[in-house]
Amino acid sequence: MSTAQMTRPPQTLYVSIRRDELRQLKDERELLQQEVMRLRAHIIQAQLDQPAGAQPALC
């Protein structure tokens, strides 16, 4: 026997952000995306440099 639950529709949250804050967030996102790409390239290069059958080093 389960109890009936009242479900509410999801609420929308509206926020205000200044243009300079938005620009800063976009710039930070771009830097983080570049860092992710750099790290992925580093991982791929490390995998290519390993001899066949070698286990990757855990950091």
C-alpha positions as CSV (number, residue, x, y, z in Angstrom):
1,M,0.0,0.0,0.0
2,S,1.6,3.2,-1.1
3,T,0.5,6.7,-0.2
4,A,-0.6,9.1,-3.0
5,Q,2.0,11.9,-3.5
6,M,1.1,15.3,-4.7
7,T,3.4,16.3,-7.5
8,R,4.1,19.9,-8.4
9,P,5.1,21.1,-11.9
10,P,8.7,22.1,-12.2
11,Q,9.5,25.7,-11.4
12,T,11.4,28.0,-13.6
13,L,14.1,30.2,-12.0
14,Y,14.8,33.5,-13.7
15,V,18.1,35.3,-12.9
16,S,19.6,38.6,-14.1
17,I,23.2,38.8,-15.2
18,R,25.2,41.8,-16.3
19,R,26.9,41.8,-19.7
20,D,30.3,41.9,-18.2
21,E,29.5,38.9,-16.0
22,L,28.2,37.0,-19.0
23,R,31.4,37.8,-21.0
24,Q,33.6,36.7,-18.1
25,L,31.7,33.4,-17.9
26,K,32.0,32.8,-21.6
27,D,35.7,33.5,-21.5
28,E,36.2,31.1,-18.6
29,R,34.2,28.5,-20.4
30,E,36.4,28.9,-23.5
31,L,39.5,28.5,-21.4
32,L,38.2,25.4,-19.8
33,Q,37.2,23.9,-23.1
34,Q,40.7,24.6,-24.4
35,E,42.2,22.9,-21.3
36,V,40.0,19.9,-21.8
37,M,41.2,19.6,-25.5
38,R,44.8,20.0,-24.4
39,L,44.5,17.2,-21.8
40,R,42.7,14.9,-24.2
41,A,45.5,15.4,-26.7
42,H,48.0,14.7,-24.0
43,I,46.2,11.5,-23.1
44,I,46.0,10.4,-26.7
45,Q,49.7,11.1,-27.3
46,A,50.6,9.2,-24.1
47,Q,48.6,6.2,-25.3
48,L,50.3,6.3,-28.7
49,D,53.7,6.5,-27.1
50,Q,53.2,3.4,-25.0
51,P,54.6,0.1,-26.2
52,A,52.0,-2.5,-27.2
53,G,50.5,-4.3,-24.1
54,A,51.9,-1.8,-21.6
55,Q,49.7,-0.7,-18.8
56,P,49.1,3.0,-18.3
57,A,50.6,4.6,-15.3
58,L,48.2,5.7,-12.6
59,C,48.7,9.3,-11.4
